[in-house]
Amino acid sequence: MKKTFKGRPVIAGSASGEAVVTKNGLNILASFQKDILAKSTVIRSNDQNNPDLLGKALTGKILCLPTTIGSTTGGMILQKAIASGRAPAALLFAEHIDSLAAAGVILAKVWNERDVVTVDCLGADFLESVKDLDGIEVRNDGTVIVDSPTGGNQ
């Protein structure tokens, strides 16, 4: 079953891939730092306070979340993940993008000329509809299409 949502493109672009979903705020520092420092090829969430993501691969995935939380260092950690090619393929926010994530995606764009498609204001219904492993297509205009093979709770 396909469902379409319209958000605001923060970093416009198109992306497609597999969803990884959290209904909790993403702590970028706790989730990314260990694998960034270890120079792992794939970043897996190490945030023990986020059971939705703990241990899941984030690199190349379509990360669906309400917002980010935590230290202001999070923006720089996100920028480093993007610059090194180990970030999610897209960041899809149910709420307005917060200053931590905005700093990371904007700095990577300006300093490293690297983009991670970022869309915000997708709404609470978006997070209720999308599930891990759903197929996601993101369009340049902020349209997000969720393809849930099982239909889920939609």
PyMOL commands that set and color helices and strands:
alter all, ss='L'
color gray80, all
select helices_A, chain A and resi 28-37+73-83+99-112+124-129
alter helices_A, ss='H'
color red, helices_A
select strands_A, chain A and resi 2-6+8-11+15-21+26-27+62-65+68-69+90-93+117-120+135-138+143-147
alter strands_A, ss='S'
color yellow, strands_A
deselect
rebuild
show_as cartoon
